[in-house]
Amino acid sequence: MRSQPVQEHSLTLIQRGLRRCNLFKDWPDLVIDRLARIARLEHYPRGAQVLAQDRLQRDVILAVSGTLAISGVNVRGGKFTLSLVGPGEPFGLIRLLNQGDQFYDYHAHVDSVVVHLASDALTAVIDQTPRLWKDVALLALSRHRDSIITMQRRALGGMQQSLAQALLDLARA
């Protein structure tokens, strides 16, 4: 199912979405304006795959409304859902790296409006204000820490602790 681009008046909605994002919320207005101009806003109906035309496209993604499921497929073909992401949480940051092809799939869990930021264009904007890379690094490190904590709890805890952690993760999402 193909997403439908939103009308030109979407610039304000993109700016509002960026301001609500935990990564971009404190960035200077000039940078937010630049990001909004390189971004595109798209609507995905429930069940639609984001980046269906080219799943290797290097976009950083931000839900403005709705919820997206991040999923993958293991070597035996089994599908797993990594997480559910809602408004304000950027994802696909791994796509800022210009290497590898191990990307996850994104599907609209409910009707969703999504901001796409092409990685090369986003990188060029951040490079103009290098201190912003610190925010990107801190977010990436925070997510890495959370992943390690989750793995430790699952490895060291019993079934009840794993279930409790999974419920907490779902509640946060």
N, C-alpha and C positions, 0 to 999 in steps of 0.2 A: 504494500500500500504506500503510495507516494504522499509526502507531506505537502501542504499547501502554503506558499509564502504569504505572509501577512502584509497588508497594505503599507504604503510609504509612511503613513503617520506613526509607524512602529518605532521611530527613533526615540520618542519619549518613553515608550514602554521598555525599550532596551535599556535606556539610561536608568530608569527606575529599578529594573531587574538587577543591573550591575550594582547599584547603590545598596540593594538589599543583600547582596552576596557577601559572605564573610571574608572572601579574599579581597574584593575590590572596594569595600565600604569606606575605607579611610584613604583611598587614593585621591590625588588632586583632581579637581573638576576638569581640568584640561585633558588629563589622561582618560578620564571617563568619557569625555566627548570624543576623543580619538578612538577609543574602543567601540563606542556606539556606532561610529561611522564605518568601521571595518566589519561589524557584526551583521548577522542576518537573523531574522526572527521567523520561526516556523511553527506551525500547529501540527500536532500529531494526534490523530484519534486513538482511542484505546486500542492497544494491541499492535499498533504500527511500529515498525522498526525504524529507529533513528539511524541515519546514514545507510539506509538500505541500498542505495545506488552504489556506494563505495564504502564498505565497512572499514577500509584502511585509511579513509580520509582523515587527515590530522586536524580535527577540530576539538577545541576545548568547549565543553557544553555546560550550560546553566539553565536549569528549569526556572521559568518565571512563574508558571502555575502548573499544577498537576504533579504527578509522580512518575519517575522512570525506574524501570528495573534494569540493573546491570547484571548481565549473565554471561556465562561461558559454556564451553563444551569440553568434557574431559577426553582423554585418548580413546576411551571405549564408546564415545558418542553420547554419554550421559550429560544432560544439561543441568547446570546448577545456577542458582541465583546468588550472586555475591552480595548485593544490597539493593535497597530501595532508596532513591534520592529524590528529595523534594526541593521546593524553592529555596534559593539562597546558598545552595551547596554546589560549587563547581566540580565537575568531574571530567575525566579524560586528560588530566594533567600530564599523564605519561606520554601523551601525544605531542608534548612540547619537545620531547627527545626526537631527534631525527634519525632514529634507528629502530630496528626490530619491527616485527609485525604481530606481536602477541597482544592483540587488542580484544577487549570484551565487546559484547553486543549490548545495545540499549534498546529497550522497548517501552512504549508508553503504557504504564500500568493503568492509567486513567487518561482521559483527554488532557493533553499537556501543551503548553506554549513554551518553546525552548529558544534560547539564544545560542547561536553558533559563532565561535571565534576561531578563524583559521589560525593554526599554530604559528605559521611563519609571520603572519601579520601581527599577531599578538606579541610574538617575540620581538619584532621590530619596534613596537610601541614601548615595551618594557625596557628594551635596550637604550631608549632615549632617556630613561630615568633609572639608571642601574640599581639604585637603592630599593626599587620595587621587587627586584629579584629576591630580596630578603624575605618579603611576605610570601612569595611562592615557595621558597625553601622551607620556611617555618610551617606552612600548611602541609607540605609534602612530608616533612619530618614528623609532624603531629599524627598524620595518618599512618605513617610507618610504625610509630610507637603504639598506636591503637591496635594495629595488626599483630604486632608482637605480643602485646598483652592478651589479645584474644586467643592467639595460638597457645600461649602458656597456660591460660585458664582451661582450654580444651584438653591440652595434653596432661596437665597435672590434676585437674578436677575430675570428679566423677560425673556420671550421667546427669544427675540433678543439677550440678553446677553448670554443665554445658547447656542444658535446657534453659536454666535461668539466664545465662549470658545471652543465648539466642533471643529470648523474649525481651531482654533489655535492649539489645541491638535493634530489634524490630520496633520497639516503642520509640527509640531515638529517631529512627527513620520516619 
